[in-house]
Amino acid sequence: MPDAIDQIIDAHAAAGPSRKPKKDVTYEEFQAMLDSTPLFMRETPTGAENDDVLEALKTLVFEGDGDEVATNFKTHGNELYAQKSYKDAVEAYTSGLNAGPIDTALRISLLNNRAQSHIFLKNYGAALKDTGLIIALSLQNHTLPPAKALYRAGQSLVALERWKEARDVVQRGKELPGEADKPEWKRLGDEVEKGQRRVVEKAERERRATLGKAALRKAIESRGLIVVDTPSPPDNPHPVHFDPDVLPPEPPLYEPEGSTWLVPPEHAPIVFPVFLLYPEYNQSDLITHFDETTSVGDQMNVMFPSSPSGPNWAEWDEKHEYWNGNLVVYVETAQRRLLKVGKELTLREVLAKAVKQDQGKPKDGVVLRDGLLSFVVLVKGAKEKAWVEEFKRKRDSGEA
């Protein structure tokens, strides 16, 4: 310590008459001054830029060869790292590297410590560059890379989700002498395995969604439906889908031997969301799950009382006219044909009967608008007749 004190005193003297004159200090006082400087500090001082001792210490740091300076910066960086001042630690280690150390082991140590600080700062790309330099230095010197460097490279690759490279690093790390059975490699390997599995599962999920959507579209078109998608479709939490109860169970997304998932066949039953419209009262109901293998009559029995005695009348049906036996169902096609629906028919049969393909004319069928089917429900008799006549009048006159 006396030599260091002498150098600092000499630095003060060399500063010239513009500096404050020297004064005698005790060792304890000088130690306290050292504690306030970046090289020895326990916490960062404020307003220290003009402090004479600080300036002298800065001069002292850069005296000696590159290895000595770099070692000082490494020590300082380690202190900052211990204080969890990772950003400042990175700067200290960088200054050590910039000092141009000759000792390869010292350069590797600075890079390794800086990489660890970068990891705490989540600067994974920077950490990967540092560990890459370590590996390059090791190869240059025909030595094995340090296990810590490979481990930190693996951590960075995992964080960057570069799973293939991470797996290679883990394998190489376990091949180093004495590293094969260390638990940290197993933990990192497990993370890589989980990450790769997530990638495979995501890709398989997207593949199934794409193929399933295409299969559903093909199945819908095979029913003769006219698909219309508007620019602003209504929110529909119950989209058209294949009946999952008749499809084989879905295999796991991740299958090591390859996916065994099968695209649903177009003949698989489809479940539709269906609007029932009641124009007399300007009301409607949404059947969220209308299986095409279900008859219209069976679905109507769920929605309406089966007899004039009720019960469970709709609130708007004050006259209690809407019971199944007193109702008729109509559907409009894309070419505005109005078809009366037989309740004994399944939904799939209704859709098939609506298909019409005349030579030279557009194909006609029931419209699936924004993924929804619509049917009109009327009370039999005079009300039915009046509504049908008004529909035809508007249609034939070109009204909407």
C-alpha positions as CSV (number, residue, x, y, z in Angstrom):
1,M,0.0,0.0,0.0
2,P,2.9,2.6,0.7
3,D,4.0,2.3,-2.9
4,A,0.5,3.0,-4.2
5,I,0.2,5.9,-1.8
6,D,3.5,7.3,-3.0
7,Q,2.4,7.0,-6.6
8,I,-0.9,8.9,-5.9
9,I,1.1,11.6,-4.0
10,D,3.5,11.9,-7.0
11,A,0.5,12.2,-9.3
12,H,-0.9,15.0,-7.2
13,A,2.4,16.8,-7.3
14,A,2.7,16.3,-11.1
15,A,-0.6,18.0,-11.6
16,G,1.0,21.5,-11.2
17,P,0.2,24.6,-9.2
18,S,-3.4,24.8,-10.4
19,R,-4.3,21.9,-8.2
20,K,-5.0,22.2,-4.5
21,P,-1.8,21.8,-2.3
22,K,-1.1,18.4,-0.8
23,K,-2.0,17.8,2.8
24,D,-0.9,15.1,5.1
25,V,-3.5,12.4,5.7
26,T,-3.6,9.4,8.0
27,Y,-3.8,5.9,6.5
28,E,-7.4,5.6,7.7
29,E,-8.3,8.9,5.9
30,F,-6.6,7.7,2.7
31,Q,-8.4,4.3,2.9
32,A,-11.7,6.2,3.2
33,M,-10.8,8.2,0.1
34,L,-10.0,5.0,-1.7
35,D,-13.4,3.6,-0.7
36,S,-15.1,6.5,-2.6
37,T,-13.3,5.7,-5.9
38,P,-14.6,3.4,-8.7
39,L,-11.8,0.9,-8.4
40,F,-12.4,0.1,-4.7
41,M,-15.9,1.5,-4.1
42,R,-18.6,-0.4,-2.4
43,E,-21.2,2.0,-3.9
44,T,-21.0,4.5,-6.7
45,P,-20.0,8.0,-5.5
46,T,-21.7,11.1,-6.8
47,G,-19.9,14.3,-7.9
48,A,-16.5,12.5,-8.0
49,E,-15.4,13.8,-11.4
50,N,-13.3,16.6,-9.9
51,D,-11.8,14.7,-7.0
52,D,-8.0,14.8,-7.1
53,V,-7.6,11.4,-5.6
54,L,-10.0,9.9,-8.1
55,E,-8.0,11.4,-11.0
56,A,-4.8,10.1,-9.5
57,L,-6.3,6.6,-9.2
58,K,-7.4,6.8,-12.8
59,T,-3.8,7.5,-13.8
60,L,-2.6,4.7,-11.6
61,V,-4.9,2.1,-13.1
62,F,-3.3,2.6,-16.6
63,E,0.2,2.3,-15.4
64,G,1.9,-1.1,-16.0
65,D,1.5,-3.6,-18.9
66,G,-1.8,-4.6,-20.4
67,D,-2.2,-7.7,-18.2
68,E,-1.8,-5.7,-15.0
69,V,-4.4,-3.1,-16.1
70,A,-6.8,-5.8,-17.3
71,T,-6.5,-7.6,-14.0
72,N,-7.4,-4.5,-12.1
73,F,-10.4,-4.0,-14.3
74,K,-11.4,-7.6,-13.9
75,T,-11.2,-7.3,-10.1
76,H,-13.3,-4.1,-10.3
77,G,-15.8,-5.8,-12.5
78,N,-16.1,-8.7,-10.1
79,E,-16.9,-6.3,-7.3
80,L,-19.5,-4.6,-9.4
81,Y,-20.9,-8.0,-10.4
82,A,-21.2,-9.0,-6.7
83,Q,-23.1,-5.8,-6.1
84,K,-25.5,-6.8,-9.0
85,S,-24.4,-3.7,-10.9
86,Y,-24.2,-5.8,-14.1
87,K,-24.2,-2.9,-16.6
88,D,-21.2,-1.3,-14.8
89,A,-19.6,-4.7,-14.6
90,V,-19.8,-5.1,-18.4
91,E,-18.1,-1.7,-18.8
92,A,-15.3,-2.8,-16.4
93,Y,-14.7,-6.1,-18.2
94,T,-14.8,-4.2,-21.5
95,S,-12.2,-1.8,-20.3
96,G,-10.1,-4.8,-19.2
97,L,-10.3,-6.2,-22.7
98,N,-9.5,-2.8,-24.3
99,A,-6.3,-2.7,-22.2
100,G,-5.0,-5.4,-24.5
101,P,-4.1,-8.3,-22.2
102,I,-1.6,-10.7,-23.6
103,D,-2.5,-13.6,-21.3
104,T,-5.1,-15.7,-23.1
105,A,-6.5,-17.1,-19.9
106,L,-7.1,-13.5,-18.7
107,R,-8.8,-12.6,-21.9
108,I,-11.0,-15.6,-21.7
109,S,-11.8,-14.9,-18.0
110,L,-12.8,-11.3,-18.9
111,L,-15.0,-12.5,-21.8
112,N,-16.6,-15.2,-19.6
113,N,-17.4,-12.8,-16.8
114,R,-18.8,-10.2,-19.3
115,A,-20.9,-12.9,-20.9
116,Q,-22.4,-13.8,-17.5
117,S,-23.2,-10.1,-16.8
118,H,-24.8,-9.8,-20.3
119,I,-27.0,-12.8,-19.4
120,F,-28.3,-11.1,-16.3
121,L,-29.0,-8.0,-18.4
122,K,-30.8,-10.3,-20.9
123,N,-28.4,-9.2,-23.6
124,Y,-28.3,-12.7,-25.0
125,G,-26.9,-11.8,-28.4
126,A,-23.9,-10.0,-26.7
127,A,-23.4,-12.9,-24.4
128,L,-23.3,-15.3,-27.3
129,K,-20.7,-13.2,-29.1
130,D,-18.4,-13.3,-26.0
131,T,-18.7,-17.0,-25.6
132,G,-18.1,-17.4,-29.3
133,L,-14.8,-15.5,-28.9
134,I,-13.8,-17.8,-26.1
135,I,-14.4,-20.9,-28.2
136,A,-12.4,-19.3,-31.0
137,L,-9.5,-18.4,-28.6
138,S,-9.5,-22.0,-27.3
139,L,-9.4,-23.5,-30.7
140,Q,-6.6,-21.1,-31.6
141,N,-4.6,-22.3,-28.7
142,H,-5.5,-26.0,-29.3
143,T,-7.3,-26.2,-25.9
144,L,-10.8,-27.2,-24.9
145,P,-13.2,-24.3,-24.2
146,P,-14.1,-23.7,-20.6
147,A,-17.3,-25.5,-19.5
148,K,-18.7,-22.2,-18.2
149,A,-18.4,-20.6,-21.6
150,L,-20.2,-23.4,-23.3
151,Y,-22.9,-23.4,-20.6
152,R,-23.4,-19.6,-21.0
153,A,-23.5,-20.1,-24.8
154,G,-26.2,-22.7,-24.2
155,Q,-28.2,-20.4,-21.9
156,S,-28.1,-17.6,-24.5
157,L,-29.1,-19.9,-27.3
158,V,-32.1,-21.2,-25.2
159,A,-33.2,-17.6,-24.5
160,L,-32.9,-16.9,-28.2
161,E,-34.9,-20.1,-29.0
162,R,-32.1,-21.4,-31.3
163,W,-32.8,-24.9,-30.2
164,K,-30.7,-26.9,-32.7
165,E,-27.5,-24.9,-31.9
166,A,-28.4,-25.1,-28.2
167,R,-28.6,-28.9,-28.4
168,D,-25.2,-29.1,-30.1
169,V,-23.7,-26.9,-27.3
170,V,-25.2,-29.0,-24.6
171,Q,-23.8,-32.2,-26.2
172,R,-20.3,-30.6,-26.5
173,G,-20.4,-29.4,-23.0
174,K,-21.2,-32.8,-21.6
175,E,-18.3,-34.3,-23.6
176,L,-15.8,-32.1,-21.7
177,P,-13.8,-33.9,-19.0
178,G,-15.8,-34.2,-15.8
179,E,-18.9,-32.6,-17.1
180,A,-21.1,-35.5,-18.3
181,D,-23.0,-36.1,-15.0
182,K,-23.3,-32.5,-13.8
183,P,-27.0,-31.6,-13.1
184,E,-26.8,-28.1,-14.8
185,W,-26.2,-29.8,-18.2
186,K,-29.3,-32.0,-17.6
187,R,-31.4,-29.0,-16.7
188,L,-30.2,-27.1,-19.8
189,G,-30.8,-30.1,-22.0
190,D,-34.3,-30.5,-20.6
191,E,-35.0,-26.8,-21.5
192,V,-33.7,-27.5,-25.0
193,E,-35.9,-30.6,-25.3
194,K,-39.0,-28.6,-24.1
195,G,-38.2,-25.8,-26.5
196,Q,-37.8,-28.1,-29.5
197,R,-41.0,-29.8,-28.5
198,R,-42.9,-26.5,-28.4
199,V,-41.6,-25.7,-31.9
200,V,-42.8,-29.1,-33.2
201,E,-46.2,-28.7,-31.4
202,K,-46.7,-25.2,-32.8
203,A,-45.9,-26.3,-36.3
204,E,-48.2,-29.3,-36.0
205,R,-51.0,-27.2,-34.6
206,E,-50.7,-24.8,-37.5
207,R,-50.5,-27.7,-40.0
208,R,-53.7,-29.3,-38.6
209,A,-55.5,-26.0,-38.5
210,T,-54.6,-25.2,-42.1
211,L,-55.5,-28.7,-43.4
212,G,-58.6,-28.9,-41.2
213,K,-59.8,-25.5,-42.5
214,A,-59.3,-26.6,-46.1
215,A,-61.1,-29.9,-45.4
216,L,-64.0,-28.1,-43.8
217,R,-64.4,-25.7,-46.7
218,K,-64.4,-28.6,-49.1
219,A,-67.0,-30.5,-47.1
220,I,-69.2,-27.4,-46.9
221,E,-69.0,-26.9,-50.7
222,S,-69.8,-30.6,-51.2
223,R,-73.2,-29.9,-49.4
224,G,-74.0,-27.4,-52.2
225,L,-73.9,-24.4,-49.9
226,I,-73.2,-21.0,-51.4
227,V,-70.5,-19.5,-49.1
228,V,-70.6,-15.7,-48.7
229,D,-68.0,-14.0,-46.5
230,T,-68.7,-10.3,-45.9
231,P,-66.1,-7.6,-45.0
232,S,-67.5,-7.2,-41.5
233,P,-68.8,-10.5,-40.2
234,P,-70.6,-10.6,-36.9
235,D,-68.9,-12.0,-33.8
236,N,-69.5,-15.8,-33.9
237,P,-68.0,-17.7,-30.9
238,H,-69.5,-21.0,-32.3
239,P,-68.1,-21.4,-35.9
240,V,-68.9,-24.2,-38.3
241,H,-67.0,-27.4,-37.4
242,F,-66.8,-31.1,-37.9
243,D,-68.7,-33.1,-35.2
244,P,-65.8,-34.1,-32.9
245,D,-67.8,-37.0,-31.5
246,V,-67.6,-38.9,-34.7
247,L,-64.0,-38.2,-35.5
248,P,-61.2,-40.3,-34.2
249,P,-59.5,-39.0,-31.0
250,E,-56.8,-36.5,-31.9
251,P,-53.3,-37.8,-31.3
252,P,-50.8,-35.7,-29.3
253,L,-49.3,-32.7,-31.2
254,Y,-45.8,-34.1,-30.5
255,E,-45.2,-37.6,-31.8
256,P,-41.5,-38.6,-32.1
257,E,-42.1,-41.0,-34.9
258,G,-44.2,-38.6,-37.0
259,S,-47.8,-37.3,-36.9
260,T,-50.6,-39.9,-37.2
261,W,-53.3,-37.2,-37.3
262,L,-55.7,-37.7,-40.2
263,V,-57.5,-34.9,-42.1
264,P,-61.3,-35.2,-41.5
265,P,-63.1,-36.7,-44.5
266,E,-65.7,-34.5,-46.3
267,H,-68.5,-36.9,-45.4
268,A,-67.9,-36.4,-41.7
269,P,-71.0,-34.7,-40.0
270,I,-70.8,-30.9,-39.8
271,V,-72.2,-28.8,-36.9
272,F,-73.6,-25.4,-38.0
273,P,-74.7,-22.3,-36.1
274,V,-78.3,-21.5,-37.3
275,F,-80.4,-18.4,-37.0
276,L,-84.2,-18.9,-36.6
277,L,-85.9,-15.7,-37.7
278,Y,-89.4,-14.7,-36.6
279,P,-90.3,-11.8,-38.9
280,E,-93.8,-11.3,-37.4
281,Y,-92.2,-10.1,-34.2
282,N,-88.8,-9.1,-35.5
283,Q,-87.2,-11.6,-33.2
284,S,-84.6,-14.4,-33.7
285,D,-82.9,-17.3,-31.9
286,L,-79.4,-18.7,-32.5
287,I,-78.9,-22.4,-32.4
288,T,-75.2,-22.6,-31.7
289,H,-74.9,-26.4,-32.5
290,F,-77.2,-27.7,-35.1
291,D,-75.8,-31.1,-36.2
292,E,-76.6,-31.7,-39.9
293,T,-77.7,-35.3,-39.0
294,T,-80.5,-33.9,-36.8
295,S,-84.0,-33.5,-38.3
296,V,-85.5,-30.0,-38.4
297,G,-88.5,-31.3,-36.4
298,D,-86.4,-32.6,-33.6
299,Q,-84.6,-29.3,-33.3
300,M,-87.9,-27.4,-33.4
301,N,-89.1,-29.6,-30.5
302,V,-86.1,-28.4,-28.5
303,M,-86.9,-24.7,-29.3
304,F,-90.7,-24.7,-29.0
305,P,-93.5,-26.3,-27.0
306,S,-94.8,-29.5,-28.6
307,S,-98.4,-28.7,-28.0
308,P,-100.8,-25.7,-27.5
309,S,-100.7,-26.3,-23.8
310,G,-97.1,-25.3,-23.6
311,P,-95.1,-24.8,-21.4
312,N,-92.0,-22.7,-22.0
313,W,-93.4,-20.0,-24.3
314,A,-91.1,-17.4,-25.7
315,E,-91.5,-14.0,-23.9
316,W,-92.5,-12.3,-27.1
317,D,-95.1,-15.0,-28.0
318,E,-97.9,-13.4,-26.0
319,K,-100.6,-15.2,-28.1
320,H,-98.9,-18.6,-27.5
321,E,-99.0,-19.4,-31.2
322,Y,-95.4,-20.7,-31.5
323,W,-95.7,-24.4,-30.7
324,N,-94.1,-26.9,-33.0
325,G,-97.1,-28.3,-34.7
326,N,-98.4,-24.8,-35.5
327,L,-95.2,-23.7,-37.3
328,V,-93.7,-23.9,-40.7
329,V,-90.1,-23.3,-41.8
330,Y,-88.8,-21.7,-44.9
331,V,-85.3,-21.1,-46.3
332,E,-84.1,-18.6,-49.0
333,T,-81.5,-19.6,-51.5
334,A,-78.8,-17.5,-53.1
335,Q,-81.0,-16.9,-56.2
336,R,-83.8,-15.9,-53.9
337,R,-85.9,-19.0,-54.3
338,L,-88.1,-19.6,-51.3
339,L,-88.3,-23.2,-50.2
340,K,-90.6,-24.7,-47.6
341,V,-88.7,-27.1,-45.3
342,G,-90.0,-30.5,-44.5
343,K,-89.5,-31.0,-40.7
344,E,-88.9,-34.7,-41.2
345,L,-85.8,-34.0,-43.2
346,T,-82.3,-33.7,-41.6
347,L,-80.5,-30.5,-42.0
348,R,-78.1,-32.2,-44.5
349,E,-81.1,-33.4,-46.6
350,V,-82.6,-29.9,-46.6
351,L,-79.3,-28.4,-47.9
352,A,-79.1,-31.1,-50.6
353,K,-82.6,-30.5,-51.8
354,A,-82.0,-26.8,-52.2
355,V,-79.1,-27.3,-54.7
356,K,-80.0,-26.3,-58.2
357,Q,-77.6,-26.1,-61.2
358,D,-79.2,-25.0,-64.5
359,Q,-77.1,-24.9,-67.6
360,G,-75.9,-21.3,-68.2
361,K,-77.0,-20.1,-64.8
362,P,-75.1,-19.7,-61.5
363,K,-75.3,-22.6,-59.1
364,D,-78.0,-22.1,-56.5
365,G,-78.3,-23.3,-53.0
366,V,-78.7,-22.3,-49.3
367,V,-76.4,-19.4,-48.3
368,L,-73.8,-19.8,-45.6
369,R,-73.3,-16.2,-44.8
370,D,-70.3,-15.5,-42.5
371,G,-70.5,-19.1,-41.3
372,L,-74.2,-18.9,-40.3
373,L,-77.3,-20.5,-41.8
374,S,-80.7,-18.7,-41.5
375,F,-84.3,-20.1,-41.6
376,V,-87.6,-18.3,-41.3
377,V,-90.2,-19.6,-38.9
378,L,-93.9,-18.7,-39.4
379,V,-97.3,-19.5,-37.9
380,K,-99.3,-21.7,-40.3
381,G,-102.2,-20.3,-42.2
382,A,-103.0,-16.7,-43.0
383,K,-99.9,-15.2,-41.5
384,E,-97.7,-17.6,-43.4
385,K,-99.6,-16.8,-46.7
386,A,-99.3,-13.0,-46.1
387,W,-95.6,-13.2,-45.4
388,V,-94.8,-15.4,-48.4
389,E,-96.8,-13.1,-50.8
390,E,-94.9,-10.1,-49.5
391,F,-91.6,-11.8,-49.9
392,K,-92.4,-12.7,-53.5
393,R,-93.6,-9.2,-54.3
394,K,-90.4,-7.6,-53.0
395,R,-88.3,-10.2,-54.8
396,D,-90.0,-9.8,-58.1
397,S,-89.9,-6.0,-57.9
398,G,-86.2,-6.1,-57.2
399,E,-86.6,-4.8,-53.6
400,A,-84.0,-5.9,-51.1
